[in-house]
Amino acid sequence: MFTAFYSLSSKPFTKEIEADKLFPSSTHQELLARLNYLKDSRGIGMVVGYGN
């Protein structure tokens, strides 16, 4: 309904988010780097989000 009205190619608010469609902000890149470090070092971590 709203996708046709706003000429959207897909639903913008779905739970099935494709990783290649995420906005590559500097904070997102930093999070990915830290998660990859945890994965490689087999460490334990926690992701906490907050709004400005």
N, C-alpha and C positions, 0 to 999 in steps of 0.2 A: 504494500500500500504506500508507505512513505518512500520506498526505494524508487518507484516510478515517478512520484511527485518531485523528488529532488534529483532525479536522473543518476542514481547511485548504481554501480555495477554489482554491489553485494551488500549484505546487511552489515552495518558498521559495528553493531553491538551484539556479537555472538560469542559463545563460550569456546568455539572452535577457532581460535586465533592462529593464523599461519605466521610462523616466525619471520618470513621474508617480507611480511606486510607491516611489521612494527616500525615505528619511527626511530631511526638510529641516533638518538640524542647522545650527548657526551656522558650523561649519567647512566644511560642504558648500556653503552659500550664499557663503562667502568664496571658495572654489575656483571656483565658477561666475562670480563677479564678476571674478576675476583672469583666467580663461580668456576671458571676453567682452572684457576690456580688450586681451588679446593678439590676439584676433581682429580687433578694431576698429583697433588700431594696427599690425597686420601684423607683430608682433614675434615673437621666438623665446622659448620658455619650456620648462620642464621640471616635471613633477609628480612629487613624491617623497612616498611615504607611509611612516608609521612607526606603531607601536603604543605605547600608554602602558603 
